[in-house]
Amino acid sequence: VQLQASGGGLVQPGGSLRLSCAASGSIFSIYAMAWYRQAPGKQRESVAAISRGGTTTYADSAKGRFTISRDNAKNTVYLQMNNLKPEDTAVYYCAMPRPGYWGQGTPVTVSS
């Protein structure tokens, strides 16, 4: 399985970005998917996750601003990020935590 993340970039505080992560193969629909991020000098942290059935969970920092969703027909998971803050600056990774596949990361910079 290969995970290809995209959609990162430079955005001003208060702006929005939509990250996408396309998965190869045929197992996407049977596993939970998640987004993680790693800011410079910090450990990687969980941002949001979605079960195969669509149940979502969020880090406290993401609640009310980020929305994770999935389209099993397209083998794609999304992360809609609204009201972005400078502290959201990080490299964002998509993952299929179990069985343990990771994408390459897409950088997000929130700055004026």
Backbone as CSV, one residue per row, in Angstrom:
resi,resn,N_x,N_y,N_z,CA_x,CA_y,CA_z,C_x,C_y,C_z
1,VAL,0.844,-1.190,0.000,0.000,0.000,0.000,0.880,1.240,0.000
2,GLN,0.574,2.176,-0.863,1.261,3.472,-0.879,0.240,4.565,-0.593
3,LEU,0.643,5.508,0.253,-0.207,6.631,0.607,0.430,7.907,0.075
4,GLN,-0.301,8.660,-0.714,0.207,9.880,-1.343,-0.573,11.073,-0.820
5,ALA,0.074,11.863,0.025,-0.570,13.044,0.592,-0.302,14.267,-0.269
6,SER,-1.272,15.161,-0.306,-1.138,16.400,-1.067,-2.028,17.471,-0.454
7,GLY,-1.830,18.704,-0.916,-2.704,19.788,-0.502,-2.110,20.771,0.474
8,GLY,-0.904,20.505,0.941,-0.267,21.436,1.856,0.180,22.704,1.152
9,GLY,0.603,23.669,1.951,1.074,24.910,1.366,1.169,26.007,2.398
10,LEU,1.305,27.224,1.907,1.389,28.405,2.752,0.024,29.073,2.806
11,VAL,-0.437,29.361,3.997,-1.739,29.994,4.166,-1.646,31.005,5.307
12,GLN,-2.434,32.057,5.209,-2.452,33.066,6.266,-3.272,32.588,7.453
13,PRO,-2.983,33.099,8.622,-3.815,32.767,9.788,-5.286,33.046,9.499
14,GLY,-6.132,32.105,9.919,-7.551,32.214,9.640,-7.979,31.571,8.341
15,GLY,-7.028,31.175,7.541,-7.326,30.568,6.254,-7.638,29.079,6.369
16,SER,-7.845,28.479,5.218,-8.227,27.063,5.153,-7.363,26.308,4.151
17,LEU,-7.215,25.041,4.406,-6.571,24.125,3.477,-7.297,22.792,3.545
18,ARG,-7.260,22.069,2.437,-7.814,20.716,2.411,-6.720,19.762,1.984
19,LEU,-6.343,18.888,2.874,-5.366,17.865,2.560,-6.069,16.628,2.036
20,SER,-5.402,15.965,1.110,-5.907,14.715,0.563,-4.844,13.644,0.688
21,CYS,-5.271,12.419,0.787,-4.344,11.295,0.854,-4.959,10.140,0.082
22,ALA,-4.331,9.825,-1.034,-4.814,8.743,-1.883,-4.034,7.472,-1.599
23,ALA,-4.744,6.386,-1.473,-4.130,5.099,-1.169,-4.206,4.178,-2.369
24,SER,-3.129,3.461,-2.587,-3.140,2.439,-3.630,-3.652,1.136,-3.032
25,GLY,-3.905,0.183,-3.887,-4.315,-1.123,-3.402,-5.792,-1.239,-3.145
26,SER,-6.158,-2.340,-2.537,-7.578,-2.658,-2.395,-8.040,-2.802,-0.956
27,ILE,-7.197,-2.382,-0.003,-7.561,-2.603,1.399,-8.023,-1.337,2.107
28,PHE,-8.058,-0.224,1.384,-8.352,1.065,2.006,-9.632,1.019,2.831
29,SER,-10.672,0.454,2.278,-11.988,0.546,2.913,-12.117,-0.266,4.194
30,ILE,-11.183,-1.152,4.468,-11.342,-2.014,5.634,-10.520,-1.557,6.837
31,TYR,-9.782,-0.477,6.685,-8.955,0.010,7.774,-9.265,1.452,8.135
32,ALA,-9.024,1.778,9.399,-9.086,3.156,9.839,-7.942,3.940,9.215
33,MET,-8.186,5.231,9.053,-7.168,6.138,8.528,-6.970,7.286,9.508
34,ALA,-5.824,7.910,9.435,-5.536,8.984,10.384,-4.600,10.010,9.769
35,TRP,-4.649,11.193,10.344,-3.702,12.254,10.026,-2.882,12.547,11.282
36,TYR,-1.584,12.712,11.075,-0.666,13.111,12.118,0.075,14.356,11.637
37,ARG,0.747,15.008,12.561,1.581,16.132,12.161,2.823,16.185,13.048
38,GLN,3.852,16.780,12.490,5.090,16.976,13.246,5.597,18.379,12.978
39,ALA,5.587,19.171,14.018,6.105,20.534,13.927,7.609,20.519,14.161
40,PRO,8.308,21.528,13.672,9.766,21.579,13.860,10.136,21.478,15.337
41,GLY,11.031,20.553,15.634,11.504,20.393,16.995,10.560,19.693,17.938
42,LYS,9.455,19.190,17.415,8.466,18.529,18.269,8.232,17.098,17.811
43,GLN,7.614,16.319,18.685,7.278,14.953,18.335,6.042,14.913,17.445
44,ARG,5.937,13.846,16.687,4.762,13.645,15.863,3.545,13.444,16.759
45,GLU,2.435,14.044,16.380,1.218,13.929,17.175,0.023,13.599,16.296
46,SER,-0.922,12.941,16.901,-2.142,12.604,16.195,-3.016,13.844,16.048
47,VAL,-3.640,13.986,14.899,-4.533,15.113,14.641,-5.981,14.648,14.576
48,ALA,-6.228,13.622,13.773,-7.592,13.132,13.594,-7.545,11.716,13.044
49,ALA,-8.611,10.989,13.293,-8.708,9.628,12.785,-10.144,9.339,12.390
50,ILE,-10.286,8.393,11.471,-11.619,7.996,11.025,-11.636,6.483,10.852
51,SER,-12.638,5.864,11.435,-12.751,4.411,11.338,-13.245,4.014,9.956
52,ARG,-13.226,2.753,9.688,-13.703,2.294,8.386,-15.192,2.597,8.213
53,GLY,-15.895,2.735,9.321,-17.316,3.038,9.259,-17.637,4.519,9.309
54,GLY,-16.601,5.342,9.475,-16.813,6.787,9.449,-16.827,7.465,10.807
55,THR,-16.590,6.730,11.869,-16.502,7.360,13.189,-15.210,8.162,13.278
56,THR,-15.322,9.391,13.755,-14.164,10.282,13.780,-13.741,10.631,15.200
57,THR,-12.463,10.864,15.358,-11.910,11.361,16.616,-10.902,12.444,16.284
58,TYR,-10.764,13.392,17.208,-9.898,14.541,16.979,-9.060,14.847,18.206
59,ALA,-7.859,15.363,17.949,-7.078,15.945,19.023,-7.791,17.213,19.495
60,ASP,-7.575,17.564,20.749,-8.229,18.767,21.274,-7.905,19.992,20.428
61,SER,-6.686,20.049,19.913,-6.257,21.205,19.125,-6.991,21.303,17.791
62,ALA,-7.566,20.196,17.347,-8.232,20.151,16.044,-9.752,20.261,16.145
63,LYS,-10.285,20.001,17.298,-11.739,19.985,17.455,-12.352,21.341,17.105
64,GLY,-13.396,21.287,16.296,-14.102,22.495,15.907,-13.497,23.228,14.726
65,ARG,-12.291,22.848,14.333,-11.628,23.511,13.201,-11.308,22.563,12.056
66,PHE,-10.995,21.322,12.385,-10.604,20.339,11.370,-11.698,19.291,11.207
67,THR,-11.826,18.785,9.987,-12.772,17.714,9.712,-12.094,16.648,8.868
68,ILE,-12.098,15.428,9.377,-11.561,14.303,8.616,-12.722,13.584,7.953
69,SER,-12.497,13.142,6.725,-13.527,12.394,6.016,-12.838,11.414,5.077
70,ARG,-13.615,10.493,4.567,-13.050,9.498,3.659,-14.042,9.192,2.558
71,ASP,-13.486,8.847,1.410,-14.277,8.409,0.262,-13.723,7.055,-0.142
72,ASN,-14.392,6.008,0.287,-13.879,4.662,0.024,-13.892,4.326,-1.469
73,ALA,-14.782,4.931,-2.218,-14.824,4.675,-3.658,-13.595,5.242,-4.354
74,LYS,-13.008,6.283,-3.747,-11.816,6.908,-4.334,-10.543,6.548,-3.581
75,ASN,-10.664,5.688,-2.558,-9.488,5.313,-1.757,-8.764,6.545,-1.226
76,THR,-9.535,7.523,-0.765,-8.950,8.798,-0.365,-9.499,9.249,0.980
77,VAL,-8.608,9.784,1.801,-8.994,10.400,3.059,-8.630,11.877,2.985
78,TYR,-9.461,12.699,3.589,-9.283,14.142,3.522,-9.144,14.732,4.925
79,LEU,-8.512,15.886,4.987,-8.491,16.671,6.214,-8.772,18.115,5.836
80,GLN,-9.988,18.553,6.135,-10.350,19.948,5.928,-9.936,20.732,7.155
81,MET,-9.107,21.722,6.952,-8.583,22.528,8.057,-9.039,23.965,7.885
82,ASN,-9.797,24.454,8.834,-10.304,25.814,8.806,-9.732,26.611,9.979
83,ASN,-9.814,27.923,9.861,-9.338,28.821,10.919,-7.934,28.421,11.375
84,LEU,-7.058,28.283,10.409,-5.706,27.824,10.724,-4.947,28.853,11.538
85,LYS,-4.097,28.336,12.413,-3.307,29.164,13.313,-1.827,28.894,13.071
86,PRO,-0.963,29.837,13.425,0.481,29.603,13.247,0.954,28.317,13.920
87,GLU,0.350,27.937,15.014,0.770,26.714,15.707,0.346,25.451,14.977
88,ASP,-0.420,25.583,13.902,-0.750,24.427,13.064,0.355,24.131,12.048
89,THR,1.354,24.990,11.978,2.464,24.781,11.061,3.177,23.476,11.391
90,ALA,3.276,22.600,10.403,3.854,21.274,10.607,3.878,20.540,9.278
91,VAL,4.549,19.415,9.271,4.407,18.462,8.175,3.290,17.504,8.573
92,TYR,2.317,17.368,7.695,1.155,16.526,7.953,1.306,15.199,7.214
93,TYR,1.077,14.133,7.959,1.221,12.786,7.417,-0.117,12.055,7.499
94,CYS,-0.446,11.353,6.440,-1.574,10.455,6.538,-1.038,9.052,6.842
95,ALA,-1.859,8.269,7.465,-1.426,6.940,7.863,-2.593,5.975,7.911
96,MET,-2.262,4.728,7.684,-3.152,3.604,7.937,-2.516,2.904,9.135
97,PRO,-2.894,3.386,10.353,-2.135,2.976,11.536,-2.021,1.459,11.730
98,ARG,-3.061,0.773,11.419,-3.020,-0.682,11.512,-3.503,-1.210,10.172
99,PRO,-2.621,-1.623,9.352,-1.378,-2.368,9.515,-0.061,-1.589,9.532
100,GLY,-0.099,-0.241,9.506,1.151,0.476,9.682,1.769,1.066,8.424
101,TYR,0.935,1.665,7.588,1.426,2.332,6.387,1.377,3.842,6.607
102,TRP,2.414,4.544,6.079,2.509,5.987,6.232,2.758,6.643,4.890
103,GLY,2.213,7.825,4.718,2.503,8.631,3.554,3.768,9.444,3.772
104,GLN,4.133,10.211,2.746,5.405,10.925,2.767,5.328,12.281,3.455
105,GLY,4.157,12.773,3.760,4.032,14.062,4.425,3.852,15.205,3.447
106,THR,3.025,16.155,3.864,2.840,17.379,3.084,2.953,18.554,4.048
107,PRO,3.785,19.544,3.727,4.025,20.627,4.670,2.932,21.689,4.647
108,VAL,2.575,22.143,5.824,1.620,23.225,5.993,2.302,24.332,6.794
109,THR,2.275,25.537,6.233,2.834,26.698,6.907,1.748,27.748,7.048
110,VAL,1.515,28.160,8.290,0.512,29.185,8.556,1.257,30.428,9.024
111,SER,1.255,31.427,8.174,2.026,32.623,8.468,1.490,33.789,7.674
112,SER,1.616,34.961,8.259,1.218,36.175,7.549,2.426,36.805,6.856
